[in-house]
Structure formats: structure tokens, C-alpha cells
Amino acid sequence: MFVCFLIFASVGHFALDQETPQNTPEAGSAMIAFACLFIAGYAMTWAPIVWAIVGELYPTRYRAQAMGLATASNWIWVSHLLSPNVQNSTNIFAELPHLVLHSIHHRSY
């Protein structure tokens, strides 16, 4: 992940035309590719650790409630962070959390 970020920053600083980025489409494509590789690396390594910690942190008696609360908190924050962008977005993945919470009328418990 560090290497992807280092290449992303180097291409953005040294190869991308800062005044008119349209003049350097190869640099923009390289930055998009390394941003996707960084996200893929994060999603496969660090991101799932939170769910393992929450799943193992609480005793068995409270584990289901804790996982439910963690999942609800995750969906609520995603919904609130994406809600201002939903009106201007045509991306179904950006609209999905808002649509799910709206369809269940915020009764996620």
C-alpha cells in the first residue's frame, strides 16, 4: 500500500501537468490505477480487522448485540456521509445505503 501511495504521489507531483491536467492523460490514468490498487490492498488487509476485533472483543452473551450495533453504526455513518451526494449522483453504489435505510424507514434494529 505504501508503494502504491508513493507512486501515486510521485506521478501526481512530477508527471501530471498541474495547470491543465488534460495535457497528461497517461499520468491521470496511472494515478487512477494506483489509487484502485491502494484501495484493493486496504480492503484485503486492514479493513476487515475491525470486524474481527468487534467479533472477538465481547463475551458470547453480548456478541450478537455488539455486532448488530457495530453494523448499524457503520451503515448509519455511511448513509449520512453519502446523503448530500445522493441527489447529484447517478452511481447506484453511492445511492445504495441511503435507499436501504430509507426503504426500512430507519428501523434497523
C-alpha angles and dihedrals in degrees: 000000000000091000091051091051092046092052091044092053094043094050091046093050103038108024105030117087102235096199099046111013090183088076092066108045092156091061091049092050091049091050091051091048094050092044088055091048090050091051091047091050092049093046092052098043120023104017099068093051091083092061092049091050094048091045093053101033100075129058118259092257093063101026097100093049092046093050090047091051092047092049093046091048091051093051093044093052092046090049094049093046093049099038097087090051096048096079092057097037131093093183110113092206091058091049098044101085092046092048093048094050091043093051093053091044092237092296095132096147 
